[in-house]
């Protein structure tokens, strides 16, 4: 018998025949005194579960919110027509943004608040445990999945509460309409927007002019390694649609050593003594490509980091853009000014437009 040195108590040696098995390395750190699962708390019924009048009131509140969403969507469309931005008056722009925004806000909040109130006050309020199980596609599993949808329909009352269901469907159907009207309104109503986006102000003989002064550019003014922000001559004289035309026709003009240009045979005459012109509108999502690195001849779009190689027809060398920047064919007139040979031979801007 051994004895404890501190208390003097005798300590019996453990019987080797009844020794506990060694703990597995994988379970050595699992606590043996883990607390017991307390289970779910007692269910507390809601007022709508016990009072039919409160349930009816909640139902009216839900479909009223969905109907308000429909009203907001319709009002956003009406506000777009009642408060047009046809002039350059800042007050008109503010009123247009204010009332369209109020309509869109009411449409969104109506759907959101209605859905939340429906779930909180009318759908079944029962807590369940979903045990994890291996993924399978047996008939039993498929039948169980169907039952899940049936239970969800029964618990939410989607099929049973026809007024709420129909008002929600109506709100969801009407909600996208303001966006359709607003986007269509970006182009004149009496013209084809795809046709408008496919062409710019550039045409044969149009002089290249500095942005924003509008002064024409001579080829002798473009020094080696320089870059100019360019617009068509005459853009500044437009009374209407000036910004829309500039957004399509903006160009970057650069001069490289002609030996550094790797030009395709059919584009040899699109440049002049190393001077090239490319659309400033990125082919990713239409941001302005405004950063030029003269040592590498790379153009950088600062929005999403697309890079274009000017020496190789602005082909994409990095980033999300999918096609090169369109090149503007240029030449020189009798007075030495740079002119366009034609419009761009392909649509400018995001890559959607060349597939119409």
Kinemage of the C-alpha trace (Angstrom):
@kinemage 1
@onewidth
@group {chain A} dominant
@subgroup {mainchain}
@vectorlist {calphas} color= white
{ca unk a 1} P 0.000 0.000 0.000
{ca unk a 2} L 1.295 3.461 -0.918
{ca unk a 3} L 0.740 6.516 1.277
{ca unk a 4} L 0.019 10.148 0.275
{ca unk a 5} L 2.866 12.302 1.594
{ca unk a 6} L 0.562 15.286 2.229
{ca unk a 7} L -2.460 13.719 3.929
{ca unk a 8} L -1.199 10.369 5.049
{ca unk a 9} L -4.057 8.621 3.299
{ca unk a 10} L -3.323 5.202 1.961
{ca unk a 11} L -3.644 4.840 -1.792
{ca unk a 12} L -4.485 1.464 -3.274
{ca unk a 13} L -2.607 0.436 -6.388
{ca unk a 14} L -4.708 0.107 -9.495
{ca unk a 15} L -5.592 -3.426 -10.528
{ca unk a 16} L -4.001 -3.987 -13.934
{ca unk a 17} L -6.758 -6.453 -14.835
{ca unk a 18} L -9.351 -3.660 -14.694
{ca unk a 19} L -7.298 -0.855 -16.251
{ca unk a 20} L -9.218 1.542 -18.518
{ca unk a 21} L -8.337 1.291 -22.212
{ca unk a 22} L -6.038 3.938 -23.619
{ca unk a 23} L -7.844 6.926 -25.134
{ca unk a 24} L -7.857 7.169 -28.875
{ca unk a 25} L -5.783 10.079 -30.230
{ca unk a 26} L -8.849 11.299 -32.091
{ca unk a 27} L -11.020 11.510 -28.936
{ca unk a 28} L -8.441 12.397 -26.327
{ca unk a 29} L -9.594 16.030 -26.167
{ca unk a 30} L -13.360 15.345 -26.055
{ca unk a 31} L -14.760 16.378 -22.697
{ca unk a 32} L -16.454 13.570 -20.825
{ca unk a 33} L -18.682 15.945 -18.877
{ca unk a 34} L -20.375 17.725 -21.833
{ca unk a 35} L -23.626 19.474 -20.898
{ca unk a 36} L -26.899 17.857 -21.814
{ca unk a 37} L -28.845 19.177 -24.802
{ca unk a 38} L -31.545 21.388 -23.256
{ca unk a 39} L -33.844 21.011 -26.271
{ca unk a 40} L -36.227 23.650 -27.548
{ca unk a 41} L -37.787 26.221 -25.233
{ca unk a 42} L -41.505 26.005 -24.662
{ca unk a 43} L -43.476 27.236 -27.635
{ca unk a 44} L -45.045 30.680 -27.175
{ca unk a 45} L -48.096 31.217 -29.364
{ca unk a 46} L -48.451 34.548 -31.131
{ca unk a 47} L -51.476 36.788 -30.820
{ca unk a 48} L -52.447 35.869 -34.374
{ca unk a 49} L -52.440 32.189 -33.378
{ca unk a 50} L -54.972 32.779 -30.597
{ca unk a 51} L -57.092 35.664 -31.884
{ca unk a 52} L -58.802 35.229 -35.303
{ca unk a 53} L -59.438 38.973 -35.493
{ca unk a 54} L -55.734 39.735 -35.132
{ca unk a 55} L -55.022 37.121 -37.780
{ca unk a 56} L -57.422 38.810 -40.193
{ca unk a 57} L -55.867 42.180 -39.404
{ca unk a 58} L -52.384 40.836 -40.114
{ca unk a 59} L -53.592 39.371 -43.396
{ca unk a 60} L -55.055 42.742 -44.421
{ca unk a 61} L -51.809 44.455 -43.511
{ca unk a 62} L -49.767 42.085 -45.663
{ca unk a 63} L -51.791 42.401 -48.843
{ca unk a 64} L -52.147 46.157 -48.303
{ca unk a 65} L -48.350 46.428 -48.279
{ca unk a 66} L -48.173 44.427 -51.503
{ca unk a 67} L -50.777 46.685 -53.107
{ca unk a 68} L -48.791 49.736 -51.947
{ca unk a 69} L -45.795 48.233 -53.727
{ca unk a 70} L -47.825 48.089 -56.938
{ca unk a 71} L -48.851 51.731 -56.433
{ca unk a 72} L -45.189 52.700 -55.940
{ca unk a 73} L -44.123 50.982 -59.164
{ca unk a 74} L -46.908 52.635 -61.141
{ca unk a 75} L -46.101 56.014 -59.573
{ca unk a 76} L -42.423 55.695 -60.538
{ca unk a 77} L -43.468 55.228 -64.170
{ca unk a 78} L -45.924 58.131 -63.966
{ca unk a 79} L -43.325 60.405 -62.323
{ca unk a 80} L -40.897 59.716 -65.136
{ca unk a 81} L -43.470 61.067 -67.573
{ca unk a 82} L -44.885 63.872 -65.402
{ca unk a 83} L -41.488 65.323 -64.416
{ca unk a 84} L -39.312 64.989 -67.544
{ca unk a 85} L -35.648 66.056 -67.730
{ca unk a 86} L -35.855 67.543 -71.209
{ca unk a 87} L -34.128 70.797 -70.280
{ca unk a 88} L -30.851 71.554 -68.522
{ca unk a 89} L -32.730 72.947 -65.528
{ca unk a 90} L -31.317 71.480 -62.312
{ca unk a 91} L -34.706 71.815 -60.643
{ca unk a 92} L -36.291 69.485 -63.198
{ca unk a 93} L -33.588 66.907 -62.562
{ca unk a 94} L -34.150 67.094 -58.813
{ca unk a 95} L -37.921 66.695 -59.107
{ca unk a 96} L -37.509 63.769 -61.503
{ca unk a 97} L -35.058 61.982 -59.200
{ca unk a 98} L -37.143 62.745 -56.100
{ca unk a 99} L -40.480 61.403 -57.304
{ca unk a 100} L -39.075 58.408 -59.171
{ca unk a 101} L -37.015 57.556 -56.085
{ca unk a 102} L -40.062 57.820 -53.833
{ca unk a 103} L -42.018 55.473 -56.092
{ca unk a 104} L -39.191 52.925 -56.287
{ca unk a 105} L -38.704 53.120 -52.509
{ca unk a 106} L -42.388 52.474 -51.855
{ca unk a 107} L -42.311 49.537 -54.292
{ca unk a 108} L -39.302 47.941 -52.591
{ca unk a 109} L -40.409 48.583 -49.012
{ca unk a 110} L -43.922 47.338 -49.728
{ca unk a 111} L -42.643 43.957 -50.917
{ca unk a 112} L -40.028 43.724 -48.171
{ca unk a 113} L -42.215 44.717 -45.228
{ca unk a 114} L -45.125 42.651 -46.539
{ca unk a 115} L -43.013 39.501 -46.858
{ca unk a 116} L -41.487 39.937 -43.392
{ca unk a 117} L -44.845 40.633 -41.739
{ca unk a 118} L -46.330 37.605 -43.477
{ca unk a 119} L -43.575 35.363 -42.143
{ca unk a 120} L -43.669 36.821 -38.630
{ca unk a 121} L -47.410 36.843 -38.062
{ca unk a 122} L -49.119 34.315 -40.345
{ca unk a 123} L -46.739 31.538 -41.362
{ca unk a 124} L -46.356 28.538 -39.058
{ca unk a 125} L -44.211 29.325 -36.041
{ca unk a 126} L -42.674 25.929 -35.268
{ca unk a 127} L -38.995 25.244 -34.586
{ca unk a 128} L -37.579 22.144 -36.248
{ca unk a 129} L -34.297 20.280 -36.370
{ca unk a 130} L -32.952 19.330 -39.786
{ca unk a 131} L -30.524 16.450 -39.354
{ca unk a 132} L -27.665 16.295 -41.808
{ca unk a 133} L -27.649 13.210 -43.956
{ca unk a 134} L -25.755 11.878 -46.977
{ca unk a 135} L -26.810 13.322 -50.319
{ca unk a 136} L -28.745 10.879 -52.431
{ca unk a 137} L -31.210 10.691 -55.249
{ca unk a 138} L -33.283 7.697 -54.286
{ca unk a 139} L -37.077 7.715 -54.771
{ca unk a 140} L -37.461 8.113 -51.026
{ca unk a 141} L -35.261 11.205 -51.102
{ca unk a 142} L -37.205 12.698 -53.983
{ca unk a 143} L -40.482 12.022 -52.206
{ca unk a 144} L -39.094 13.693 -49.095
{ca unk a 145} L -38.086 16.753 -51.136
{ca unk a 146} L -41.590 17.003 -52.572
{ca unk a 147} L -42.994 16.766 -49.068
{ca unk a 148} L -40.740 19.631 -47.965
{ca unk a 149} L -42.254 21.882 -50.630
{ca unk a 150} L -45.751 20.732 -49.730
{ca unk a 151} L -45.116 21.424 -46.055
{ca unk a 152} L -43.688 24.828 -46.871
{ca unk a 153} L -46.772 25.648 -48.924
{ca unk a 154} L -49.050 24.468 -46.126
{ca unk a 155} L -47.152 26.311 -43.392
{ca unk a 156} L -46.824 29.584 -45.313
{ca unk a 157} L -50.415 29.483 -46.527
{ca unk a 158} L -49.257 30.461 -50.010
{ca unk a 159} L -51.966 28.435 -51.767
{ca unk a 160} L -54.593 28.934 -49.073
{ca unk a 161} L -54.273 32.720 -48.661
{ca unk a 162} L -55.269 33.709 -52.197
{ca unk a 163} L -55.450 37.468 -51.604
{ca unk a 164} L -51.939 37.649 -50.184
{ca unk a 165} L -50.558 35.341 -52.884
{ca unk a 166} L -52.133 37.269 -55.742
{ca unk a 167} L -51.130 40.660 -54.363
{ca unk a 168} L -47.527 39.456 -53.972
{ca unk a 169} L -47.455 38.104 -57.534
{ca unk a 170} L -48.882 41.385 -58.788
{ca unk a 171} L -46.299 43.431 -56.890
{ca unk a 172} L -43.439 41.305 -58.238
{ca unk a 173} L -44.750 41.556 -61.802
{ca unk a 174} L -45.202 45.324 -61.697
{ca unk a 175} L -41.989 46.128 -59.807
{ca unk a 176} L -39.564 45.771 -62.811
{ca unk a 177} L -41.681 47.962 -65.097
{ca unk a 178} L -40.212 51.307 -63.913
{ca unk a 179} L -36.728 50.041 -64.781
{ca unk a 180} L -37.903 49.055 -68.279
{ca unk a 181} L -39.427 52.493 -68.843
{ca unk a 182} L -36.405 54.348 -67.440
{ca unk a 183} L -33.852 52.425 -69.503
{ca unk a 184} L -35.892 52.821 -72.676
{ca unk a 185} L -36.093 56.527 -71.985
{ca unk a 186} L -32.321 56.863 -72.220
{ca unk a 187} L -32.739 57.035 -76.013
{ca unk a 188} L -35.145 59.170 -78.068
{ca unk a 189} L -38.562 57.585 -78.268
{ca unk a 190} L -38.825 57.917 -82.055
{ca unk a 191} L -35.453 56.289 -82.869
{ca unk a 192} L -33.887 52.870 -82.585
{ca unk a 193} L -31.462 52.949 -79.594
{ca unk a 194} L -29.279 50.189 -81.046
{ca unk a 195} L -28.860 52.157 -84.249
{ca unk a 196} L -27.949 55.277 -82.270
{ca unk a 197} L -25.328 53.425 -80.232
{ca unk a 198} L -23.812 51.888 -83.369
{ca unk a 199} L -22.762 55.237 -84.880
{ca unk a 200} L -20.985 58.376 -83.666
{ca unk a 201} L -20.388 61.937 -84.891
{ca unk a 202} L -17.245 60.874 -86.704
{ca unk a 203} L -17.484 60.902 -90.487
{ca unk a 204} L -15.158 61.384 -93.438
{ca unk a 205} L -13.348 64.716 -93.208
{ca unk a 206} L -14.252 65.535 -89.573
{ca unk a 207} L -11.289 67.181 -87.885
{ca unk a 208} L -9.924 65.880 -84.613
{ca unk a 209} L -10.252 68.561 -81.919
{ca unk a 210} L -8.910 68.955 -78.392
{ca unk a 211} L -11.212 68.196 -75.486
{ca unk a 212} L -12.651 70.456 -74.102
{ca unk a 213} L -11.526 73.515 -76.104
{ca unk a 214} L -12.573 72.155 -79.501
{ca unk a 215} L -9.425 73.453 -81.207
{ca unk a 216} L -8.411 71.360 -84.254
{ca unk a 217} L -5.186 69.384 -84.016
{ca unk a 218} L -2.351 69.448 -86.529
{ca unk a 219} L -0.230 66.350 -87.015
{ca unk a 220} L 2.862 68.444 -86.250
{ca unk a 221} L 1.432 69.246 -82.791
{ca unk a 222} L 1.434 65.582 -81.742
{ca unk a 223} L 4.906 64.844 -80.379
{ca unk a 224} L 6.423 61.420 -79.840
{ca unk a 225} L 5.046 59.742 -76.704
{ca unk a 226} L 2.253 62.282 -76.220
{ca unk a 227} L -1.453 61.546 -75.718
{ca unk a 228} L -4.409 63.829 -76.456
{ca unk a 229} L -8.039 63.624 -75.375
{ca unk a 230} L -9.976 64.217 -78.573
{ca unk a 231} L -13.537 65.036 -79.644
{ca unk a 232} L -15.021 65.651 -83.115
{ca unk a 233} L -14.837 69.234 -84.316
{ca unk a 234} L -18.284 70.792 -84.003
{ca unk a 235} L -19.304 68.861 -80.907
{ca unk a 236} L -19.196 72.039 -78.819
{ca unk a 237} L -21.711 73.712 -81.138
{ca unk a 238} L -24.437 71.151 -80.509
{ca unk a 239} L -27.443 72.484 -78.605
{ca unk a 240} L -28.957 69.136 -77.665
{ca unk a 241} L -27.436 65.746 -76.907
{ca unk a 242} L -23.889 67.050 -76.496
{ca unk a 243} L -23.020 64.726 -73.627
{ca unk a 244} L -24.558 61.708 -75.356
{ca unk a 245} L -22.513 62.319 -78.502
{ca unk a 246} L -19.336 62.921 -76.531
{ca unk a 247} L -19.872 59.689 -74.593
{ca unk a 248} L -19.761 57.781 -77.887
{ca unk a 249} L -17.197 59.770 -79.864
{ca unk a 250} L -14.453 60.442 -77.257
{ca unk a 251} L -11.038 59.392 -78.596
{ca unk a 252} L -7.457 59.056 -77.339
{ca unk a 253} L -4.793 60.194 -79.791
{ca unk a 254} L -1.196 58.962 -79.368
{ca unk a 255} L 2.038 59.093 -81.313
{ca unk a 256} L 4.450 56.145 -81.340
{ca unk a 257} L 7.561 55.363 -83.277
{ca unk a 258} L 6.194 53.854 -86.515
{ca unk a 259} L 8.608 50.935 -86.030
{ca unk a 260} L 6.778 50.025 -82.797
{ca unk a 261} L 3.396 49.659 -84.507
{ca unk a 262} L 2.411 46.122 -85.488
{ca unk a 263} L -0.308 47.005 -87.957
{ca unk a 264} L -2.473 44.593 -89.893
{ca unk a 265} L -2.167 44.864 -93.681
{ca unk a 266} L -5.730 46.154 -94.073
{ca unk a 267} L -5.137 48.849 -91.427
{ca unk a 268} L -1.825 50.215 -92.654
{ca unk a 269} L -3.473 53.439 -93.808
{ca unk a 270} L -5.523 53.955 -90.615
{ca unk a 271} L -2.628 55.761 -88.896
{ca unk a 272} L -0.426 58.691 -89.926
{ca unk a 273} L 3.317 58.666 -89.266
{ca unk a 274} L 2.894 56.747 -86.011
{ca unk a 275} L -0.191 58.712 -84.899
{ca unk a 276} L -3.109 56.443 -83.950
{ca unk a 277} L -6.573 57.148 -82.587
{ca unk a 278} L -8.652 54.745 -80.489
{ca unk a 279} L -11.992 54.975 -78.752
{ca unk a 280} L -11.723 56.187 -75.178
{ca unk a 281} L -14.696 54.049 -74.109
{ca unk a 282} L -13.673 50.762 -72.473
{ca unk a 283} L -15.145 47.649 -74.061
{ca unk a 284} L -15.880 46.181 -70.626
{ca unk a 285} L -18.602 48.417 -69.148
{ca unk a 286} L -17.957 51.757 -70.844
{ca unk a 287} L -15.604 53.510 -68.415
{ca unk a 288} L -13.168 56.119 -69.821
{ca unk a 289} L -9.761 54.657 -70.677
{ca unk a 290} L -7.661 57.655 -69.755
{ca unk a 291} L -4.239 56.436 -68.529
{ca unk a 292} L -1.445 56.049 -71.086
{ca unk a 293} L 1.997 54.604 -70.316
{ca unk a 294} L 4.243 55.767 -73.108
{ca unk a 295} L 7.190 53.436 -72.349
{ca unk a 296} L 5.100 50.255 -72.709
{ca unk a 297} L 2.461 51.737 -75.069
{ca unk a 298} L -0.272 50.466 -72.752
{ca unk a 299} L -3.642 52.051 -72.065
{ca unk a 300} L -5.216 51.408 -68.650
{ca unk a 301} L -8.856 51.618 -67.662
{ca unk a 302} L -8.829 52.742 -63.997
{ca unk a 303} L -12.262 51.288 -63.222
{ca unk a 304} L -11.601 47.548 -63.549
{ca unk a 305} L -7.935 47.492 -64.589
{ca unk a 306} L -8.325 46.386 -68.204
{ca unk a 307} L -5.153 47.051 -70.185
{ca unk a 308} L -4.797 47.527 -73.947
{ca unk a 309} L -1.656 47.360 -76.088
{ca unk a 310} L -1.614 50.369 -78.425
{ca unk a 311} L 1.213 48.917 -80.517
{ca unk a 312} L -0.986 45.909 -81.396
{ca unk a 313} L -4.299 47.560 -82.300
{ca unk a 314} L -5.211 47.987 -78.606
{ca unk a 315} L -5.684 44.279 -78.034
{ca unk a 316} L -6.596 43.284 -74.469
{ca unk a 317} L -3.587 42.112 -72.467
{ca unk a 318} L -5.138 42.150 -68.990
{ca unk a 319} L -8.473 42.583 -67.225
{ca unk a 320} L -12.136 41.794 -67.890
{ca unk a 321} L -12.513 43.549 -71.268
{ca unk a 322} L -13.261 41.060 -74.054
{ca unk a 323} L -12.279 42.893 -77.239
{ca unk a 324} L -9.840 45.608 -78.393
{ca unk a 325} L -10.713 49.279 -78.365
{ca unk a 326} L -12.192 50.289 -81.750
{ca unk a 327} L -9.732 52.215 -83.923
{ca unk a 328} L -10.667 55.448 -85.671
{ca unk a 329} L -9.111 55.637 -89.158
{ca unk a 330} L -7.325 58.990 -89.504
{ca unk a 331} L -5.487 60.987 -92.159
{ca unk a 332} L -4.264 64.555 -92.741
{ca unk a 333} L -6.000 67.236 -94.832
{ca unk a 334} L -4.379 69.811 -97.086
{ca unk a 335} L -3.798 72.190 -94.170
{ca unk a 336} L -2.038 69.585 -92.059
{ca unk a 337} L -4.932 68.974 -89.651
{ca unk a 338} L -5.785 65.459 -88.542
{ca unk a 339} L -9.137 64.256 -89.895
{ca unk a 340} L -11.211 61.083 -89.670
{ca unk a 341} L -11.410 58.856 -92.718
{ca unk a 342} L -14.783 57.512 -91.548
{ca unk a 343} L -16.746 56.599 -88.463
{ca unk a 344} L -15.606 53.679 -86.315
{ca unk a 345} L -15.976 50.438 -88.234
{ca unk a 346} L -17.494 48.726 -85.173
{ca unk a 347} L -19.675 49.902 -82.266
{ca unk a 348} L -17.822 51.532 -79.396
{ca unk a 349} L -18.273 50.723 -75.741
{ca unk a 350} L -19.232 47.504 -73.929
{ca unk a 351} L -18.998 44.288 -75.878
{ca unk a 352} L -22.769 43.760 -75.962
{ca unk a 353} L -23.268 46.160 -78.850
{ca unk a 354} L -21.192 44.368 -81.476
{ca unk a 355} L -23.494 41.326 -81.173
{ca unk a 356} L -26.848 43.015 -81.893
